[in-house]
């Protein structure tokens, strides 16, 4: 229905990418996104060993015959990540698409991926970094506005401004991310110059998403005011759901607490406790301001299909002569 350079590049039905989410983007969830006609992305950083990652890739292949990708994190991490080990698996298993996020992707890493025929994209939060990624040789770029959940950078530029600015500067296909949660957002992104969108928070509140029902219900009850940026003191700003853990982090940063005090709250073990056991006061969960648009739990297929249908309906309402 909406064919763009993104759908052609990745071989997908709809110009929608399911955002990679730590502790969430499991094979089952990724496959559900790809089976709905979008592009699911495995979070490689979830798997501490090469064998565990290989099993996750093979499990995803068993669950979908549609394209899916892998995210390679280039952000600083408490547990050192050797992305070359993940690339070994990606090449061995024939994963067709890789997304990098964080700092500029190393030339050697991109060269290995390109030599294996893999399509690449890079996610960043500024026009400058988008242009740098294009110069490095990626096939597509995602720009992430400050409304988004997760790593939003330090510039504070909104999706509404960031996307057309990036579209003016880039030749490669562009994906928009940050606060997009329905068909109106998808159509707006296309109008701003993007050729697809990446969504994350909306997919948290789906039947297939592997987070506790209590967390999903809390997100449904949240509004666009129930997120906040944290970790700015570490120059690693993340937009998170405004639960007691995130508020505690903000308080610790305000009084310049020791690093270990902050890390104890944002540790992955605390987030896993929240999403697995439903302890909504524990851990930090990345969440966009688009959470205010999420009102019900649906299947992934209903969310993706509904976005596409809404996009078509709004377009026809605005421009009824366009078929």
C-alpha positions as CSV (number, residue, x, y, z in Angstrom):
1,X,0.0,0.0,0.0
2,X,2.9,2.4,0.9
3,X,5.9,1.4,-1.2
4,X,9.0,3.4,-0.5
5,X,12.7,2.9,-0.9
6,X,12.7,1.4,2.6
7,X,10.2,-1.3,1.7
8,X,12.2,-2.1,-1.4
9,X,15.5,-2.1,0.3
10,X,14.5,-4.4,3.1
11,X,11.9,-6.5,1.2
12,X,9.1,-5.7,3.6
13,X,5.4,-5.0,3.0
14,X,5.0,-1.9,5.2
15,X,7.4,1.0,5.8
16,X,7.6,0.2,9.5
17,X,10.5,-1.1,11.6
18,X,9.9,-2.5,15.1
19,X,12.4,-0.7,17.3
20,X,15.0,-2.9,19.0
21,X,14.3,-2.9,22.7
22,X,16.7,-4.4,25.3
23,X,15.2,-7.2,27.4
24,X,12.1,-7.2,25.1
25,X,13.2,-8.0,21.5
26,X,13.1,-11.8,21.8
27,X,12.8,-14.1,18.8
28,X,9.1,-14.6,19.3
29,X,8.4,-10.9,19.5
30,X,10.7,-10.1,16.5
31,X,9.0,-12.8,14.4
32,X,5.5,-11.4,15.2
33,X,6.6,-8.0,13.9
34,X,8.1,-9.4,10.7
35,X,5.1,-11.7,10.2
36,X,2.9,-8.6,10.4
37,X,4.6,-7.1,7.3
38,X,7.0,-4.8,9.2
39,X,10.7,-5.4,10.1
40,X,11.5,-7.0,13.4
41,X,14.9,-6.4,15.0
42,X,16.8,-8.7,17.4
43,X,18.6,-7.0,20.2
44,X,22.0,-8.7,20.0
45,X,23.1,-7.2,23.3
46,X,20.6,-9.4,25.1
47,X,22.8,-12.4,24.4
48,X,26.0,-12.5,26.4
49,X,27.6,-15.4,24.4
50,X,27.9,-16.2,20.7
51,X,26.1,-19.5,21.1
52,X,23.1,-17.9,22.8
53,X,22.9,-15.3,20.1
54,X,23.1,-18.0,17.4
55,X,20.2,-19.9,19.0
56,X,18.1,-16.7,19.1
57,X,18.8,-16.1,15.4
58,X,17.9,-19.7,14.5
59,X,14.7,-19.5,16.6
60,X,13.6,-16.4,14.8
61,X,14.3,-18.1,11.4
62,X,12.1,-20.9,12.6
63,X,9.2,-18.6,13.5
64,X,9.2,-16.4,10.3
65,X,10.0,-16.6,6.7
66,X,9.9,-12.8,6.4
67,X,13.0,-10.5,6.6
68,X,14.2,-9.6,10.0
69,X,17.3,-7.8,11.3
70,X,19.8,-7.5,14.1
71,X,20.7,-4.5,16.1
72,X,24.4,-4.1,17.1
73,X,24.8,-1.6,19.9
74,X,27.8,0.7,19.8
75,X,26.9,2.5,23.0
76,X,29.2,2.3,26.0
77,X,28.3,-0.8,28.0
78,X,29.1,-2.2,31.5
79,X,29.6,-5.5,29.9
80,X,32.1,-5.1,27.0
81,X,30.6,-6.2,23.7
82,X,32.6,-7.7,20.9
83,X,30.3,-7.1,17.9
84,X,32.6,-9.1,15.6
85,X,31.4,-12.2,17.4
86,X,27.8,-11.2,16.6
87,X,28.8,-10.5,13.0
88,X,30.3,-14.0,12.6
89,X,26.8,-15.4,13.5
90,X,25.0,-12.9,11.3
91,X,27.1,-13.9,8.3
92,X,26.9,-17.6,9.0
93,X,23.1,-17.6,9.5
94,X,22.3,-15.3,6.5
95,X,20.6,-12.5,8.5
96,X,19.7,-9.9,5.7
97,X,19.7,-6.7,7.7
98,X,21.8,-5.1,10.4
99,X,21.2,-1.9,12.3
100,X,23.9,-0.1,14.3
101,X,23.1,2.4,17.0
102,X,25.3,4.7,19.1
103,X,28.6,6.0,17.8
104,X,29.5,5.9,14.1
105,X,29.8,2.3,12.8
106,X,33.4,1.2,12.4
107,X,34.5,1.0,8.8
108,X,35.8,-2.6,9.2
109,X,32.5,-3.7,10.7
110,X,30.5,-2.2,7.8
111,X,33.0,-3.7,5.3
112,X,32.4,-7.2,6.7
113,X,28.6,-6.8,6.5
114,X,28.7,-5.3,3.0
115,X,31.0,-8.1,1.8
116,X,28.3,-10.5,3.0
117,X,25.6,-8.8,1.1
118,X,23.9,-7.5,4.2
119,X,21.8,-4.3,4.1
120,X,22.8,-1.8,6.8
121,X,21.2,1.1,8.6
122,X,22.4,3.4,11.4
123,X,20.2,5.0,14.2
124,X,21.3,8.4,15.5
125,X,19.8,11.5,17.1
126,X,21.3,14.4,15.1
127,X,21.7,15.5,11.5
128,X,25.4,15.6,11.9
129,X,25.6,12.0,12.9
130,X,23.2,11.0,10.1
131,X,25.4,12.6,7.5
132,X,28.4,10.9,9.1
133,X,26.7,7.5,8.9
134,X,25.9,8.1,5.2
135,X,29.5,8.9,4.6
136,X,30.5,5.7,6.3
137,X,28.5,3.8,3.7
138,X,25.2,2.6,5.4
139,X,22.3,1.9,3.2
140,X,19.7,3.8,5.3
141,X,19.6,6.1,8.3
142,X,17.1,6.4,11.2
143,X,16.9,9.7,13.0
144,X,15.5,9.7,16.5
145,X,13.7,12.7,17.9
146,X,13.8,13.7,21.5
147,X,10.2,12.5,22.1
148,X,11.4,8.9,21.6
149,X,12.0,6.3,24.3
150,X,15.6,5.2,24.8
151,X,18.8,6.9,23.8
152,X,17.7,10.4,22.6
153,X,21.1,12.1,22.4
154,X,21.9,15.5,23.9
155,X,20.7,17.9,21.3
156,X,17.0,17.9,22.3
157,X,15.7,18.2,18.7
158,X,12.2,17.0,18.1
159,X,11.1,14.5,15.4
160,X,9.1,17.2,13.6
161,X,12.3,19.3,13.0
162,X,14.9,16.5,12.8
163,X,13.3,14.5,10.1
164,X,12.9,17.2,7.4
165,X,16.4,18.5,8.3
166,X,17.9,15.1,7.8
167,X,15.8,14.5,4.6
168,X,17.3,17.7,3.2
169,X,20.9,16.5,3.8
170,X,20.7,12.8,3.0
171,X,20.6,10.8,-0.2
172,X,20.0,7.4,1.4
173,X,16.5,6.4,2.5
174,X,15.5,7.9,5.9
175,X,13.5,6.4,8.7
176,X,11.8,8.6,11.3
177,X,11.6,7.6,15.0
178,X,10.5,9.3,18.2
179,X,6.9,9.6,19.5
180,X,5.4,7.8,16.5
181,X,2.6,5.5,17.6
182,X,-0.2,5.5,15.1
183,X,-1.1,6.1,11.4
184,X,-1.2,9.8,11.8
185,X,2.4,9.7,12.9
186,X,3.4,7.5,10.0
187,X,1.7,9.8,7.5
188,X,3.3,12.8,9.0
189,X,6.7,11.2,8.8
190,X,6.3,10.4,5.2
191,X,5.2,14.0,4.6
192,X,8.3,15.3,6.4
193,X,10.6,13.4,4.0
194,X,11.0,10.0,5.7
195,X,10.4,6.8,3.8
196,X,9.4,4.8,6.8
197,X,9.2,4.8,10.6
198,X,10.6,3.0,13.6
199,X,8.2,2.4,16.4
200,X,8.9,1.0,19.9
201,X,6.6,2.1,22.7
202,X,3.4,1.3,20.9
203,X,4.6,-2.3,20.4
204,X,5.3,-2.7,24.2
205,X,1.6,-2.8,24.7
206,X,0.9,-5.8,22.5
207,X,-0.2,-9.4,23.2
208,X,3.1,-10.8,22.0
209,X,5.4,-8.4,23.8
210,X,7.2,-10.3,26.6
211,X,6.6,-7.8,29.4
212,X,4.3,-8.4,32.4
213,X,0.6,-7.6,32.1
214,X,0.9,-5.2,35.0
215,X,3.4,-3.1,33.1
216,X,1.3,-3.0,30.0
217,X,-1.7,-1.8,32.0
218,X,0.4,0.9,33.6
219,X,1.6,2.1,30.2
220,X,-2.0,2.2,29.0
221,X,-2.8,4.5,32.0
222,X,0.1,6.7,31.3
223,X,-0.1,10.0,29.4
224,X,2.4,12.0,27.3
225,X,3.5,13.7,30.5
226,X,4.6,10.4,32.1
227,X,8.1,10.2,30.7
228,X,11.3,12.0,31.6
229,X,14.9,12.2,30.3
230,X,17.5,10.7,32.7
231,X,21.3,9.9,32.6
232,X,22.1,13.3,31.1
233,X,24.8,13.7,33.8
234,X,26.5,10.7,32.2
235,X,26.1,12.2,28.7
236,X,24.0,9.2,27.8
237,X,20.5,10.7,27.9
238,X,17.6,8.2,27.9
239,X,13.9,8.9,27.9
240,X,12.2,6.6,30.3
241,X,8.8,5.9,31.8
242,X,8.3,8.1,34.8
243,X,8.1,5.4,37.5
244,X,9.6,5.6,41.0
245,X,12.9,4.1,39.7
246,X,13.3,6.7,37.0
247,X,12.4,9.5,39.4
248,X,15.0,8.2,41.9
249,X,17.7,8.3,39.1
250,X,16.7,11.9,38.4
251,X,17.0,12.8,42.1
252,X,20.4,11.1,42.4
253,X,21.7,13.0,39.3
254,X,20.4,16.3,40.7
255,X,22.4,15.9,43.9
256,X,25.5,14.5,42.0
257,X,25.4,11.1,43.6
258,X,28.1,8.5,43.1
259,X,28.0,6.6,39.8
260,X,27.4,3.3,41.6
261,X,24.2,4.6,43.2
262,X,22.8,5.4,39.7
263,X,23.9,2.2,38.1
264,X,22.3,0.1,40.8
265,X,18.9,1.4,39.7
266,X,19.4,1.3,36.0
267,X,20.9,-2.2,36.0
268,X,19.4,-4.7,33.7
269,X,18.6,-7.0,36.6
270,X,16.1,-4.4,38.0
271,X,14.5,-3.8,34.6
272,X,14.1,-7.6,34.1
273,X,12.5,-7.9,37.5
274,X,9.9,-5.2,36.4
275,X,9.1,-6.7,33.1
276,X,9.1,-10.3,34.2
277,X,7.4,-10.1,37.6
278,X,5.3,-7.0,37.1
279,X,7.0,-5.0,39.8
280,X,6.3,-1.6,38.2
281,X,8.3,0.4,40.7
282,X,11.5,-1.5,40.0
283,X,13.9,-0.8,37.1
284,X,14.0,1.8,34.3
285,X,12.0,1.2,31.1
286,X,12.6,3.2,27.9
287,X,9.4,4.9,26.9
288,X,8.4,7.6,24.4
289,X,6.0,10.5,24.8
290,X,3.9,8.6,22.3
291,X,2.8,6.4,25.2
292,X,-0.1,8.9,25.6
293,X,-1.5,7.6,22.3
294,X,-1.6,4.0,23.5
295,X,-5.0,3.0,24.8
296,X,-5.4,-0.8,24.5
297,X,-3.6,-4.1,24.2
298,X,-3.7,-5.5,20.7
299,X,-1.9,-8.1,18.7
300,X,1.2,-7.0,16.8
301,X,-0.6,-7.6,13.6
302,X,-3.5,-5.4,14.7
303,X,-1.2,-2.6,15.6
304,X,0.8,-2.7,12.3
305,X,-2.3,-3.3,10.2
306,X,-4.2,-0.6,12.0
307,X,-1.4,2.0,11.5
308,X,-1.4,1.3,7.8
309,X,-5.1,1.5,7.5
310,X,-5.2,4.7,9.5
311,X,-2.5,6.2,7.4
312,X,-4.5,5.5,4.3
313,X,-7.7,6.9,5.8
314,X,-6.1,10.1,6.9
315,X,-4.4,10.6,3.6
316,X,-7.7,10.1,1.8
317,X,-9.4,12.6,4.1
318,X,-6.8,15.2,3.6
319,X,-6.3,14.6,-0.2
320,X,-9.4,12.8,-1.4
321,X,-8.3,13.0,-5.0
322,X,-5.2,10.9,-4.3
323,X,-5.7,7.2,-5.0
